[in-house]
Amino acid sequence: MKKIKNEAALLKKAIIVGEKYAMNRGYKGFAATNSAKQKIESLYRLLVNDKLIQPLALDKEDQPNMKHKLALWIARQLPEGHELLQ
């Protein structure tokens, strides 16, 4: 797994955008008590289910790889020249 620039900031943006996407799909949203790990796993599974990202191999399905996948997903969604892509 190759580290990408601004991965932490991209992940934060992916969680925000992913939560809005989930709410548009009918999900009630995350509770204030949900941890970041729970949000990441839920969003990852939703995006895989909707075929917006490719699933990880079962032996590679862990938090760091899920975070990386979400960061890559949002990086592809952002317009060219966005500040997070610099």
Backbone as CSV, one residue per row, in Angstrom:
resi,resn,N_x,N_y,N_z,CA_x,CA_y,CA_z,C_x,C_y,C_z
1,MET,0.840,-1.168,0.000,0.000,0.000,0.000,0.889,1.237,0.000
2,LYS,0.716,2.061,-1.010,1.526,3.259,-1.146,0.824,4.430,-0.455
3,LYS,1.527,5.096,0.420,0.975,6.248,1.142,0.727,7.391,0.156
4,ILE,-0.417,8.050,0.298,-0.710,9.188,-0.577,-0.628,10.474,0.231
5,LYS,-0.377,11.577,-0.477,-0.265,12.878,0.171,-1.580,13.246,0.823
6,ASN,-1.505,13.865,1.976,-2.683,14.357,2.695,-3.699,13.260,2.990
7,GLU,-3.229,12.053,3.242,-4.153,10.934,3.444,-5.086,11.165,4.640
8,ALA,-4.583,11.738,5.712,-5.424,11.981,6.885,-6.521,12.992,6.570
9,ALA,-6.172,14.057,5.862,-7.166,15.072,5.494,-8.166,14.507,4.482
10,LEU,-7.679,13.679,3.562,-8.573,13.046,2.596,-9.542,12.095,3.292
11,LEU,-9.064,11.379,4.290,-9.926,10.465,5.043,-11.021,11.243,5.766
12,LYS,-10.638,12.362,6.366,-11.616,13.199,7.071,-12.705,13.675,6.104
13,LYS,-12.292,14.102,4.914,-13.233,14.548,3.885,-14.097,13.374,3.416
14,ALA,-13.505,12.195,3.277,-14.245,11.008,2.842,-15.327,10.647,3.849
15,ILE,-15.042,10.803,5.128,-16.044,10.495,6.150,-17.211,11.478,6.054
16,ILE,-16.911,12.745,5.840,-17.969,13.756,5.722,-18.832,13.492,4.492
17,VAL,-18.192,13.309,3.348,-18.927,13.065,2.102,-19.641,11.718,2.152
18,GLY,-18.965,10.721,2.696,-19.561,9.392,2.801,-20.790,9.377,3.690
19,GLU,-20.759,10.149,4.756,-21.924,10.217,5.641,-23.106,10.860,4.921
20,LYS,-22.845,11.907,4.143,-23.926,12.534,3.363,-24.478,11.559,2.338
21,TYR,-23.592,10.801,1.703,-24.018,9.795,0.727,-24.904,8.742,1.404
22,ALA,-24.479,8.290,2.575,-25.235,7.277,3.308,-26.619,7.803,3.693
23,MET,-26.691,9.051,4.099,-27.976,9.632,4.476,-28.896,9.742,3.260
24,ASN,-28.339,10.059,2.101,-29.137,10.107,0.869,-29.639,8.720,0.483
25,ARG,-28.940,7.693,0.919,-29.347,6.314,0.631,-30.351,5.781,1.643
26,GLY,-30.671,6.589,2.662,-31.664,6.182,3.626,-31.123,5.831,4.994
27,TYR,-29.808,5.892,5.169,-29.214,5.614,6.469,-29.528,6.786,7.401
28,LYS,-29.808,6.522,8.651,-30.221,7.572,9.584,-29.070,8.458,10.044
29,GLY,-27.873,8.110,9.736,-26.721,8.898,10.162,-26.014,8.232,11.330
30,PHE,-24.870,8.765,11.656,-24.076,8.225,12.742,-24.446,8.921,14.045
31,ALA,-24.449,8.171,15.100,-24.689,8.737,16.431,-23.401,9.382,16.928
32,ALA,-23.554,10.267,17.873,-22.382,10.937,18.443,-21.464,9.948,19.149
33,THR,-22.008,8.796,19.505,-21.204,7.798,20.221,-20.451,6.856,19.285
34,ASN,-20.688,6.947,17.978,-19.966,6.097,17.032,-18.518,6.550,16.936
35,SER,-17.606,5.593,17.005,-16.188,5.917,16.890,-15.813,6.070,15.421
36,ALA,-14.645,6.633,15.195,-14.159,6.801,13.827,-13.980,5.440,13.154
37,LYS,-13.554,4.447,13.913,-13.378,3.099,13.361,-14.694,2.541,12.852
38,GLN,-15.762,2.749,13.621,-17.078,2.267,13.204,-17.557,2.988,11.952
39,LYS,-17.327,4.296,11.892,-17.732,5.076,10.718,-16.978,4.604,9.482
40,ILE,-15.677,4.414,9.619,-14.846,3.985,8.492,-15.310,2.632,7.976
41,GLU,-15.530,1.688,8.882,-15.955,0.355,8.446,-17.340,0.400,7.803
42,SER,-18.253,1.161,8.377,-19.604,1.259,7.812,-19.576,1.883,6.419
43,LEU,-18.828,2.968,6.272,-18.753,3.628,4.965,-18.068,2.738,3.935
44,TYR,-17.015,2.063,4.359,-16.322,1.151,3.448,-17.278,0.077,2.949
45,ARG,-18.005,-0.537,3.860,-18.931,-1.611,3.479,-20.074,-1.098,2.601
46,LEU,-20.560,0.106,2.865,-21.610,0.693,2.028,-21.097,0.936,0.611
47,LEU,-19.902,1.508,0.489,-19.343,1.802,-0.833,-19.027,0.522,-1.602
48,VAL,-18.592,-0.508,-0.908,-18.348,-1.795,-1.564,-19.677,-2.392,-2.017
49,ASN,-20.683,-2.320,-1.157,-22.000,-2.858,-1.481,-22.602,-2.160,-2.705
50,ASP,-22.393,-0.848,-2.804,-22.906,-0.075,-3.932,-21.980,-0.115,-5.146
51,LYS,-20.905,-0.890,-5.029,-19.931,-1.077,-6.099,-19.255,0.239,-6.533
52,LEU,-19.030,1.122,-5.571,-18.315,2.367,-5.844,-16.819,2.224,-5.615
53,ILE,-16.442,1.226,-4.830,-15.024,0.886,-4.658,-14.888,-0.629,-4.711
54,GLN,-13.706,-1.069,-5.081,-13.428,-2.501,-5.131,-13.168,-3.014,-3.721
55,PRO,-13.704,-4.166,-3.380,-13.459,-4.701,-2.032,-12.014,-5.158,-1.868
56,LEU,-11.560,-5.078,-0.641,-10.241,-5.599,-0.305,-10.315,-7.116,-0.218
57,ALA,-9.174,-7.749,-0.383,-9.108,-9.193,-0.156,-9.435,-9.444,1.319
58,LEU,-10.060,-10.566,1.613,-10.505,-10.843,2.983,-9.366,-10.791,3.996
59,ASP,-8.177,-11.229,3.609,-7.054,-11.203,4.544,-6.454,-9.805,4.707
60,LYS,-6.833,-8.868,3.851,-6.320,-7.494,3.916,-7.364,-6.520,4.471
61,GLU,-8.513,-7.023,4.889,-9.610,-6.179,5.346,-9.364,-5.747,6.791
62,ASP,-8.620,-4.649,6.960,-8.352,-4.102,8.281,-8.466,-2.580,8.223
63,GLN,-8.377,-1.934,9.360,-8.585,-0.488,9.432,-7.642,0.326,8.546
64,PRO,-6.324,0.081,8.588,-5.441,0.889,7.736,-5.778,0.773,6.246
65,ASN,-6.101,-0.429,5.787,-6.439,-0.605,4.381,-7.789,0.020,4.040
66,MET,-8.751,-0.049,4.947,-10.048,0.594,4.715,-9.888,2.108,4.656
67,LYS,-9.070,2.655,5.538,-8.806,4.098,5.522,-8.189,4.509,4.195
68,HIS,-7.230,3.714,3.740,-6.546,3.997,2.485,-7.538,3.960,1.315
69,LYS,-8.409,2.971,1.291,-9.412,2.853,0.224,-10.342,4.064,0.210
70,LEU,-10.781,4.503,1.386,-11.658,5.671,1.457,-10.937,6.935,1.000
71,ALA,-9.665,7.069,1.360,-8.886,8.229,0.921,-8.727,8.220,-0.603
72,LEU,-8.473,7.055,-1.175,-8.363,6.956,-2.630,-9.691,7.274,-3.306
73,TRP,-10.788,6.798,-2.729,-12.106,7.044,-3.291,-12.406,8.535,-3.353
74,ILE,-12.173,9.243,-2.257,-12.492,10.672,-2.239,-11.530,11.453,-3.116
75,ALA,-10.289,11.006,-3.221,-9.325,11.699,-4.086,-9.789,11.656,-5.540
76,ARG,-10.448,10.579,-5.927,-10.961,10.469,-7.297,-12.222,11.304,-7.495
77,GLN,-12.930,11.605,-6.420,-14.165,12.375,-6.508,-13.918,13.879,-6.547
78,LEU,-12.794,14.309,-5.990,-12.501,15.742,-5.918,-12.114,16.288,-7.282
79,PRO,-12.454,17.553,-7.543,-12.078,18.149,-8.829,-10.564,18.341,-8.928
80,GLU,-10.091,18.344,-10.146,-8.655,18.531,-10.380,-8.232,19.891,-9.839
81,GLY,-7.109,19.936,-9.161,-6.599,21.167,-8.594,-7.130,21.464,-7.195
82,HIS,-7.905,20.553,-6.603,-8.411,20.762,-5.247,-7.229,20.835,-4.282
83,GLU,-7.384,21.632,-3.231,-6.275,21.840,-2.291,-5.781,20.553,-1.627
84,LEU,-6.648,19.569,-1.428,-6.210,18.315,-0.809,-5.394,17.442,-1.755
85,LEU,-5.450,17.732,-3.031,-4.708,16.938,-4.001,-3.334,17.519,-4.303
86,GLN,-3.026,18.653,-3.709,-1.744,19.311,-3.969,-0.614,18.619,-3.251
